[in-house]
Amino acid sequence: MPAEPSRPTLAAVAARAGVSQSTASLAFSGAGPVAEETRDRVLAAARELDYGGPDPRARSLRTGRSGIIAVVMEDRILDAFRDPMAVAMLDGIADEIGQAGYSLLLLTDSDDRPVGGLRDAPMDAALLLGCSTDLEPSVRVLSQRQVPLIGVEAAPREGMHRVDLDNRSGMRRGAEYLRELGHERVGVVMLPIDRARSRGALTPERLAASEAETARERLAGARDVFPDAPAEVGGGSLIDEGHRATAALLDAHPELTAIIAQSDLLGLGAIQAAEERGLVVPEDLSVLAFDGARIDGLSIHRLTTLVQPIVEKGRAAARMALAALAGEPVSDASFESELRIGTTTAPPRTS
C-alpha cells in the first residue's frame, strides 16, 4: 500500500521563502512586524507547497487559548437565522473578532449534553445574546469556566460586562408618540417571557415569574404611558407569532386602536392579522414596533419603529471581549434607539 504523501510544514515554507521559521509564522498570523515583500514571498511559497497554514491545535497548545469567541443564543440556530436582527448582530461580531484573528463559534444555551455543550466547547470568551428568556443557566456554567462574559441586553450580574439598550425609555418614547396621536386603547404583542416560550395572555403571575429582560423592559416602557395595556405573549420574534398574538388581542379587546409590537417581525404579523379582519392600517389600527430591521419585500408598509444600532451593538460586544482577553480595562457600553415614523401609525379614526 503506497505511503500517504507527507504534509507540508511551516519549516519547508520558510526554507523555500528564504526566511526563518519565526518570520514565516508571523507572516501567517499578522501578529508582528513583517515587511510586505517578505509576507508576499512567504505566502507564495505556501501556495507552491500547498501549505494551508499553521495547525491551530499547535497554536492552542502553545498559547493556552483556542482562538475562539463563542456566541451563546437561546434560539435554535434555524430560528435565529430567520431573525434579521440576530443576523445583523452576528455580522458585527464576526467582523470585529475576525479582524483580531479570532474565530466565531455559535452555541445554543442547552446544557444537557455531556460533550460539545457549554461545559467543554472550546472558547476564550463568551457573548450572551439579548432577548433570552433566562440567561442564568448559561452564566452559571460559563462562570465556572472563568471565561470573560459579555451580556447583550442582560440584567446586571456579578462578573459579566454588559452591552445595554434603552429598551424601556425607547419604547416609552414610541408609546408617547401614540398618545400624542390620540390613542388611548393600546395593546402589546410581546416577545417570549419564559424558556418554554409559552404563548397566551400576560398575567401578573407570569410577568412576576419572568426573567426575560428585554421583553420586560419593553413592556414597562409601554405601560409607563398606557398602564392598563393588555398584552399577549408570542412564542418568538416571528411574523406568524405576531399574527397569532394580535388576533388573540383583537378577539379579547376589539376596542383597541393601536398595537405596540416588541419587534419588527411581530409588527408585520400584527399588520397581517389586522388586514385579515378587514381593518385598514393605520386608519383603523396603528402598529408601532421595535428594532429597525431590514425587512425589504415583506410588506408594502414602512413600519413606525424604534431603530436600534444593532450592528454596532455586536461590534461593541466583540470589542469588550477582545479587551478582556488582552487584559485591558473593560467598560460597559450603552446604546439608544431612535423613533422612525413610517406609514403604520396615524390618529385613531374615532378622533
C-alpha positions in Angstrom: 0.0 0.0 0.0 1.6 3.3 -1.0 2.5 5.7 1.8 0.5 8.9 2.1 2.3 12.0 1.0 3.8 13.9 3.9 2.0 17.1 4.8 4.0 20.3 4.0 5.4 22.1 7.1 6.0 25.6 8.1 9.7 24.9 8.1 9.5 23.9 4.5 7.7 27.1 3.6 10.3 29.2 5.5 13.1 27.4 3.7 11.6 28.0 0.3 10.9 31.6 1.1 14.4 32.1 2.4 13.3 33.3 5.9 13.4 32.0 9.4 10.5 29.8 10.7 9.5 32.5 13.2 9.3 35.1 10.4 7.1 32.7 8.4 4.9 32.2 11.4 4.5 36.0 11.8 3.7 36.3 8.1 0.7 34.0 8.6 -0.6 35.3 11.9 -0.2 39.0 11.1 0.8 39.4 14.8 4.2 41.1 14.2 6.1 43.5 12.0 6.9 41.7 8.7 7.7 43.6 5.5 5.0 43.3 2.9 7.5 41.9 0.4 8.6 39.2 2.9 5.0 38.3 3.6 4.2 38.0 -0.1 7.2 35.8 -0.5 6.1 33.5 2.3 2.6 33.3 1.1 3.8 32.5 -2.4 6.0 29.7 -1.1 3.0 28.3 0.9 0.9 28.2 -2.3 3.6 26.4 -4.2 3.8 23.8 -1.5 0.1 23.6 -1.0 0.5 24.6 2.7 -2.7 25.8 4.4 -1.2 27.5 7.4 -0.1 26.6 10.9 -2.1 23.9 12.7 -4.5 25.8 15.1 -4.2 22.9 17.6 -0.4 23.6 17.9 -1.1 27.3 18.5 -3.7 26.4 21.1 -1.2 24.3 23.0 1.4 27.0 22.8 -0.7 29.9 23.9 -3.2 28.1 26.1 -6.0 29.7 24.1 -8.4 28.3 21.5 -8.6 31.4 19.3 -12.4 31.1 19.6 -15.1 33.5 20.9 -18.4 31.9 21.4 -21.8 33.4 20.9 -24.5 31.8 23.0 -28.1 32.2 22.0 -31.3 30.7 23.3 -32.9 30.2 19.9 -32.3 27.2 17.8 -29.8 28.2 15.0 -32.6 27.8 12.4 -34.8 30.2 14.2 -32.0 32.7 14.9 -31.2 33.0 11.2 -34.8 33.8 10.5 -34.5 36.9 12.6 -32.7 39.7 10.7 -31.7 41.4 14.0 -29.8 38.3 15.1 -28.1 38.0 11.7 -27.1 41.7 11.8 -25.6 41.4 15.3 -23.7 38.3 14.3 -22.3 40.2 11.3 -21.0 43.0 13.6 -19.5 40.5 16.0 -17.8 38.3 13.3 -16.3 41.3 11.5 -14.8 42.7 14.7 -13.3 39.4 16.0 -12.2 38.3 12.5 -10.0 41.4 12.2 -8.4 40.4 15.5 -7.7 36.9 14.3 -10.4 35.1 16.3 -12.9 32.6 15.1 -16.6 32.6 15.9 -18.5 29.6 17.5 -22.3 29.6 17.7 -23.8 27.7 20.6 -27.3 27.3 21.9 -27.7 27.5 25.7 -28.8 23.9 26.2 -26.7 22.4 28.9 -28.0 18.8 28.9 -25.2 17.4 26.6 -22.2 15.8 28.3 -19.9 16.7 25.4 -19.9 19.6 23.0 -22.1 21.9 25.0 -21.3 25.0 27.1 -19.3 23.0 29.6 -16.5 21.9 27.2 -16.8 23.7 23.9 -13.5 25.5 23.1 -13.7 29.2 23.8 -11.7 32.0 25.2 -14.7 34.3 25.9 -18.5 34.2 25.5 -21.1 36.7 24.3 -24.6 36.0 25.6 -27.1 37.5 23.2 -30.1 39.5 24.3 -33.8 38.7 24.1 -33.1 35.5 26.0 -35.8 34.5 28.5 -33.3 33.4 31.1 -29.5 33.7 31.0 -28.9 32.2 34.4 -28.1 28.6 33.4 -25.6 29.8 30.8 -24.0 32.3 33.2 -23.7 29.6 35.9 -21.9 27.2 33.6 -19.6 29.7 31.9 -18.7 31.4 35.2 -17.3 28.1 36.4 -15.1 28.0 33.3 -13.8 31.5 34.2 -14.0 32.9 30.7 -14.8 36.6 30.1 -18.6 37.0 29.8 -20.3 39.8 27.8 -24.1 40.0 28.1 -26.1 41.9 25.4 -29.3 43.3 26.9 -28.9 41.3 30.0 -29.8 42.0 33.6 -26.7 43.0 35.7 -24.8 40.0 37.1 -21.6 39.9 39.0 -18.6 39.2 36.8 -20.4 39.9 33.5 -19.9 43.0 31.4 -22.9 44.4 29.6 -24.0 46.0 26.3 -27.2 47.7 27.1 -30.0 49.3 25.1 -32.7 51.8 26.1 -35.5 49.2 25.9 -37.7 50.9 28.4 -37.1 54.6 27.6 -37.1 53.9 23.9 -40.4 52.1 24.0 -41.8 54.8 26.2 -40.9 57.4 23.5 -42.8 55.3 21.0 -45.8 55.0 23.3 -45.8 58.7 24.0 -46.0 59.3 20.2 -49.1 57.1 20.0 -50.6 59.0 22.9 -49.9 62.3 21.1 -51.7 61.0 18.1 -54.8 60.5 20.3 -54.6 56.7 21.1 -55.9 55.6 24.4 -56.7 51.9 23.9 -53.4 50.2 23.1 -52.4 46.5 23.3 -48.9 45.0 23.4 -47.6 42.0 21.5 -44.7 40.6 23.4 -41.5 38.6 22.9 -41.2 35.3 24.8 -41.0 35.6 28.6 -40.1 32.0 29.7 -37.9 29.2 28.5 -40.9 27.2 27.4 -41.9 30.1 25.1 -45.4 29.7 26.4 -48.0 31.7 24.4 -51.1 33.4 25.7 -52.4 36.4 27.6 -49.9 38.0 30.0 -51.0 37.8 33.6 -49.4 39.4 36.7 -48.2 36.0 37.8 -46.5 35.2 34.5 -44.8 38.6 34.5 -43.6 38.3 38.0 -42.0 34.9 37.3 -40.3 36.0 34.1 -36.5 36.7 33.8 -36.8 37.9 30.2 -35.0 41.3 30.5 -35.7 42.7 27.0 -39.4 41.7 27.0 -40.0 43.0 30.5 -38.3 46.3 29.8 -40.1 47.0 26.6 -43.4 46.2 28.3 -42.5 48.5 31.1 -41.9 51.3 28.7 -45.3 50.8 27.0 -47.1 50.6 30.4 -45.3 53.8 31.6 -47.7 55.5 29.2 -50.6 53.1 28.9 -50.7 51.4 32.4 -53.7 49.2 31.6 -52.5 48.0 28.2 -53.4 44.3 27.7 -50.5 42.1 26.5 -50.3 38.9 24.6 -47.1 36.8 24.6 -45.7 35.3 21.4 -43.6 32.2 21.1 -40.8 34.0 19.3 -39.8 37.0 17.2 -41.6 35.7 14.1 -44.3 37.1 11.8 -46.5 34.1 12.5 -46.3 34.7 16.2 -47.2 38.4 15.8 -50.2 37.4 13.7 -51.4 34.9 16.3 -50.9 37.2 19.3 -52.6 40.2 17.6 -55.6 38.1 16.6 -55.9 37.0 20.2 -55.7 40.6 21.4 -58.3 41.8 19.0 -60.6 39.0 19.9 -60.4 39.9 23.6 -60.2 43.6 23.1 -61.9 44.7 19.9 -61.8 48.3 21.1 -58.0 48.6 20.6 -56.9 51.3 18.2 -53.1 50.6 18.3 -50.7 47.7 18.7 -47.2 48.0 20.2 -45.1 45.1 19.0 -41.9 44.3 20.7 -40.1 43.5 17.4 -40.5 44.4 13.7 -41.4 40.8 12.8 -44.1 40.8 15.4 -45.3 44.1 14.0 -45.5 42.7 10.5 -47.6 39.8 11.9 -49.9 42.4 13.6 -50.5 44.1 10.3 -51.4 40.8 8.6 -53.9 39.9 11.4 -55.5 43.4 11.2 -55.9 43.3 7.4 -57.3 39.8 7.5 -60.1 41.2 9.7 -60.8 44.0 7.1 -59.1 46.6 9.2 -57.1 49.3 7.4 -53.6 50.1 8.8 -53.1 52.7 10.1 -56.6 54.3 9.9 -58.3 51.5 11.8 -55.3 50.1 13.7 -51.9 51.7 14.2 -48.9 49.5 14.6 -45.7 50.6 16.4 -42.7 48.2 16.5 -39.1 48.0 17.8 -35.8 47.1 16.1 -35.5 48.9 12.7 -34.7 45.5 11.0 -34.2 45.3 7.2 -37.4 43.7 6.1 -37.4 44.7 2.4 -40.1 43.0 0.4 -42.0 41.6 3.4 -44.7 44.3 3.4 -46.0 47.3 1.4 -45.9 49.2 4.7 -43.0 51.0 6.2 -43.1 50.3 9.9 -43.1 53.1 12.5 -40.4 51.6 14.8 -37.7 52.3 17.3 -34.5 51.8 15.4 -31.6 50.3 17.3 -27.9 50.3 16.2 -27.8 46.5 16.0 -24.5 46.1 14.1 -22.7 48.5 16.4 -24.0 46.6 19.4 -22.4 43.5 18.1 -19.2 45.2 17.4 -19.2 46.7 20.9 -19.7 43.3 22.5 -16.9 41.8 20.4 -14.5 44.7 21.3 -15.3 44.2 25.0 -14.4 40.5 24.8 -11.2 41.3 23.0 -10.2 43.9 25.5 -10.8 41.4 28.4 -8.7 38.8 26.7 -5.9 41.4 26.2 -6.0 42.2 29.9 -7.3 45.7 29.2 -9.9 47.6 31.2 -13.4 46.8 30.1 -16.3 49.3 30.4 -20.0 48.6 29.8 -21.5 50.0 26.7 -24.9 51.6 26.3 -26.9 52.4 23.1 -30.1 54.4 22.3 -32.8 53.7 19.8 -34.3 56.3 17.6 -38.0 56.7 16.7 -38.6 56.4 12.9 -42.0 57.4 11.7 -43.4 55.2 9.0 -46.7 54.6 7.4 -48.2 52.3 10.1 -49.3 54.9 12.6 -52.0 57.7 12.4 -54.6 59.3 14.7 -57.4 56.9 15.6 -60.3 57.1 13.3 -62.7 57.9 16.1 -60.9 61.1 17.0 
